[in-house]
Amino acid sequence: MLRRTLLAAAAFGLLAAPAAFAQTNEIRFGLIPSEDADKLIADSQPFIKAFEAAVGMKVKPFVALDYSAVVEALKSDKLEVAFLGPAAYILAKDKVKVGVDPVARGVMAQTGKSSYRALIIAHPDQPIRSLADLKGKTFALVDPASTSGNFVPRLALHKNGINPEKDFKSLYYSGTHQASLIAVKEGKVNAAGIADEVYDLAISRGQLKKEDVRIVFESDPIPGSPFVVRTNLPKDLQDKLRKGLLAISNVQFGKLGVVNAMDPATDKDYDTVRELIAFQDQQKKAAGK
C-alpha cells in the first residue's frame, strides 16, 4: 500500500524536490479520485478559478491515484489544501496524524444541503431487493478510506447479518465511485456501495437511467466531504484560505455538480464518522486482523 501511495504521489509531482511555499506563491490543491482524473480536473475548473479569485493566488490541482496518496501528500507538505472524504479526513487526522483542519464543506445545488448519503445499488437483472439478498453475490467497494464507498456500506451489511469477507462470492475495491457505478450498470459486478452524489450526477448528465440500477439501501445523511487546510501554514495564510473557500458560491465542482455555497466545517462535525471507523476497527480486531 505504501509503495502504491508513493508511486501515485510521484505520478502527480507530489514527491518532487521540496519547494518553499513562499517561493512558489502557489496553492497546491489535492483532490480525491472520485472519477477519471482528467474529467475531474476539467469539471473542477470553475471552482478552481473561483478559489483563485477569492484568495488572489494561483491554485494548482492534483488528483492522485487513491485516497492514501492525497493524505501522504498533505503529511509531506506537498499540498496546502485538499478535498477529502469524511473518512479519509478522520484517518488523516487521527491515525496518520496529519496536521489539518476542516474549514468548509459544499452546499449542493441538487439538495440544498452540505451532507450526502451512501447507496448500495444492484444490477436490475439480479434478484436483489434487500441487503439480505446480497449473500453469495459479487460486490464492489470504492476505497478502504471511503466513507460512502466502504465504511457506511460495511456497517449496513453487518447490521443485516452479512460479513463482506465471507458472504460474498467476490469482493473488490474499484478505486472510484464512478467505476463502481459503471461496473454495476454493465453487469460486471452484482452490487456496489457508492455516494448518492455520483448516482445523481450520472443521471443529470444522461450517463445513467434510473432503470439501469436498483437502489437497495440508502443511508442516513453523512456530513459532507471537507476542504482541509494544513495547520503548519502561516496563520495569515490559513485564514486567507478559509475565508476564500467560504466565499465560493454557485460554481461547478467535479462530481459534486454545482456548489451553491460553502458551510463552515469543524472537526466535531465528523464525530459520527469516527464512530464508523471505530466500529470497523473493532470488527478487524475481533477477526484477528
Helices and strands as residue ranges (DSSP letters): H 2-11, H 21-24, E 26-31, H 37-55, E 58-63, H 67-75, E 81-83, H 86-90, I 91-95, E 100-108, E 115-116, E 118-122, G 131-134, E 138-141, I 147-151, H 152-159, H 164-167, E 170-173, H 177-185, E 191-195, H 196-204, G 210-212, E 214-218, E 222-223, E 226-230, H 235-246, E 251-252, G 254-256, E 258-264, G 267-270, H 271-286
